[in-house]
Each structure stands twice: as structure tokens, then as C-alpha cells.
Amino acid sequence: MNNSDKLSMLERAASCLVRYGPAFSPVEIHRAEGAYIFDGSGRAILDFTSGQMSSILGHSHPEIVQVVSGQIQTLDHLFSGMLSEPVLDLAEALCSLLPAGLDRVMLLSTGGESNDAALRMARLFTGGHEIVAFSQSWHGVTGAASAATYAAGRSGYGPHAVGTMAINAPNAYRPAFLSGDSHDWAAELEYGFQLIDRQSTGALAAFIAEPILSTGGMIELPEGYMLALKQNCEDRDMLLILDEAQTGLGRTGDMFAFEHEHIVPDILTLSKTLGAGLPLSAVITSQAIEEKCHELGFLFYTTHVSDPLPAAVGLKVLEIIVRDGLTQRAADLGKHLANGLKAMQTRYDCIGDIRGRGLLRGMEIVLDRDKKTPAPELGARITARCLDMGLSMNIANLPMLSSVFRIAPPLTISRAELETGLAILDEAIAIEVR
Ligand SMILES: Cc1ncc(COP(=O)(O)O)c(C=O)c1O
């Protein structure tokens, strides 16, 4: 029996779906196009999170629609050991955008899966098993990725992989180490690695990091930090894995966020933005790492590895980003967005900090600017008010630590749409702090 005419989606969900995280959204979305999602009555809601931070070309981009429908009619899915042109084309296109040292590609489906593969590769290559991450990280919910995820979901599932360790992420707004009045991130990093060295059994394999920690509260690594992190890894013969699920492909104003840091990671993972909303991820490494792993029998054989359909989508995503100058667009519109948010900060005491790069911005909500007390309830009220007024926003709450809006509209959003979003946010805050 289909109850869809009588019951709301939430009511239907209550009797047929597993709840896999925070409560389902109360809005019922029936359609999405460009920077907007639409409910059953046709009401438009501006999507400031690009779906789950992925739809960088907006929803149902006409050229992506065309690629999906054309590709599925010619070559959809294959035996995992078979090659196809879309896979090789996408691998070559990625390598042409990346520096030397990132020249071998494996195509998978999700972010967690790509990080699992990267960590597996690092373990095999180094012969170690210990993995270090930031204590505010999110790398996915699959095995090794979830073991290296500290922002949420650690308790209740028994032991994680032996040898998982964390250091504090450097947060300039809430500095754990001070030198005078300024954040002493170098001392913080050194202290972090002192603790790692004491805990290590001499089997360090890799450090995995997001260049901007999104779920952890849009924490931007300070200038020079990544270089120092890479040096710490090299000193210990560990690999540095960068997870650019959210920062990759133009969003931060650079094609890859690591370019901003003037380093090249040993392994790069891409996901969310690569399929621009479709499930596609990539693990990219050097020829030397690939060769040694292969000699040692590297196995990561999944049903959807090297699938032609999502690969064709990824290829079109790259083509559109380069052709339409979306990286520069993210840099330019990102400045406009940041200026709008900073102007708002002068009007509302509850806005503690604005940070991030390009079209990936964080806005931290506090109860008291001096004490920087996190304000999850106020954040939730602003989020709900925005949704009522036609703007979809997401707030990341680290319990007792921070409440940070993660603002990541599609790179194709127009200036006028961006301003509409800012105006709604401004009005929603005004109502909720009144
Ligand atoms: C930085 C980062 N890495 C990995 C993941 C996991 O990706 P997925 O949910 O596709 O497995 C996420 C998801 O939010 C993420 O933000």
C-alpha cells in the first residue's frame, strides 16, 4: 500500500527508514535546479550547502544531465577489471591538473571509501599501521576512515583500529597555545607530535588531514602549518594524506587547497565535489608509491571501482570548472560572501568569527563574544528560521566546543542569489536575537 497521499514524508520515514544521524529535515524536497531546491508547493529554497557540500555546479546542471543520460545508454558499469575510456580520460585529466608526484589515479565511489583506500595504501607502503589525524576531523564512516574521524561517532562501536591517534587542530579563534596574544600553532604542532612520538610503537604510517576542517568547524590551517606538518611526517617516514572531499576542485579559490600551502601531499583524496553530487571519488598518488604498493600486492577491489558512468560525469565536471573559470569565480564571489558576512558581524554580537576561503566559509555563533561561549540552540533557531524564509543552511556543532555555520553554495551561484542568501541570513539572525 502506498500512503504517500495521506502521510507526510517524516511520517512515512518513521515507519520504514533507519535513522542514520541527526533528525531528518522537516522540508519535503521534490525538485532541485541550479542553486535552488523546491518543496512540493513549488517554494524555492536557496541551497547554501550544495546538497551535502557536493553540488558545486548547482543541481541538475544541463551538461551533467546530458552526460548521465548519454553515458548510461552506451556504457554504464563493467566488471571491475575492465578498462574504459571515461576512466582513462578522467585519470589523465586529473593528472594534467595536478603537480608531479600525483600521477596515478584510482576511481571509487565515496569519500570514506577513498580515505580507506589511501590509508590502506599508506600502511602497505610504509609497513607501519599507526595513523594520526586531527581531533576535530571527519574522514567518513567506513572502517579506517571512521577510525581517523574524531569529530563525531567514536563511541558505542567497540575498539577502533589499533594505533589511531590524534593531535589538536590549530584553531586561531580558540587557540590552545599562545605566545603573547597570538596563536602559537608551531608550539601546538610540536607538542602534538611529542605526544605522538611517546605513544607510537615505531610503526607510524600516515597523517590524514583536511586542508580546511569542515565538520570540525571550518578550521583553516594557519599559513605555514601544512608545510611544517609535511616536514614532521617526512622526519618520521610517514606519508601525508590530504582529504580534499570539500576543498578540492576550485571551491577555495585554488583548484586544490594544497596549492595554497605550497606542498604536494603523498596521497590526495577527492570525493564530494568530483561527482558534483553523484557518487565519485578518487585516490591519487605518486608513481613510486603506486609501484611499491602494486609489488606488495595492493588490493582494493570494489564493485564500482573504475565505473565508466560516474567517471564520465567527473570528466565533465573538470571540463566545466576549467572552461567556465569557476576557480576564479569562487575566489571572487567568496570575497563578496566574506565581506557580506563580516558586515553582518558588525551588527550582531552573536557572530564570533568569520573564516574560510573562497566559497567555503565558516561563521561561528557564540552567546557572548568575549567568552566565546558556543551557542548551539541559537544556531539551531537561526538555521530553522532561514529554512522557513527560503535558505538552506547547515550548522556544525561540536558539543561544548563550537557551533559553526558551514556556508558552501554552488560555484555557479549568481551574485544576486548570493545577496539574496545573505539578506535572508541577516533577517533570520535579527529575528532570533531580538
Ligand atoms: C572531509 C571529508 N572527508 C570524507 C568525507 C566522507 O565522505 P562520504 O560521506 O562520501 O563517505 C566527508 C563527508 O562529509 C568529508 O567532509
The ligand as an SDF file (V2000), in Angstrom:
LIG
                    3D

 16 16  0  0  0  0  0  0  0  0999 V2000
   36.4600   15.9740    4.5190 C   0  0  0  0  0  0  0  0  0  0  0  0
   35.5770   14.7830    4.3330 C   0  0  0  0  0  0  0  0  0  0  0  0
   36.1290   13.6000    4.0410 N   0  0  0  0  0  0  0  0  0  0  0  0
   35.3920   12.4900    3.8630 C   0  0  0  0  0  0  0  0  0  0  0  0
   34.0310   12.5350    3.9950 C   0  0  0  0  0  0  0  0  0  0  0  0
   33.2340   11.2660    3.8240 C   0  0  0  0  0  0  0  0  0  0  0  0
   32.6850   11.2340    2.5660 O   0  0  0  0  0  0  0  0  0  0  0  0
   31.4690   10.2260    2.2850 P   0  0  0  0  0  0  0  0  0  0  0  0
   30.3460   10.6680    3.1460 O   0  0  0  0  0  0  0  0  0  0  0  0
   31.2350   10.4230    0.8060 O   0  0  0  0  0  0  0  0  0  0  0  0
   31.9610    8.8600    2.5910 O   0  0  0  0  0  0  0  0  0  0  0  0
   33.3960   13.7360    4.2940 C   0  0  0  0  0  0  0  0  0  0  0  0
   31.9240   13.7920    4.4310 C   0  0  0  0  0  0  0  0  0  0  0  0
   31.3380   14.6790    4.9410 O   0  0  0  0  0  0  0  0  0  0  0  0
   34.1880   14.8950    4.4680 C   0  0  0  0  0  0  0  0  0  0  0  0
   33.6390   16.0740    4.7830 O   0  0  0  0  0  0  0  0  0  0  0  0
  1  2  1  0
  2  3  1  0
  2 15  2  0
  3  4  2  0
  4  5  1  0
  5  6  1  0
  5 12  2  0
  6  7  1  0
  7  8  1  0
  8  9  2  0
  8 10  1  0
  8 11  1  0
 12 13  1  0
 12 15  1  0
 13 14  2  0
 15 16  1  0
M  END
$$$$
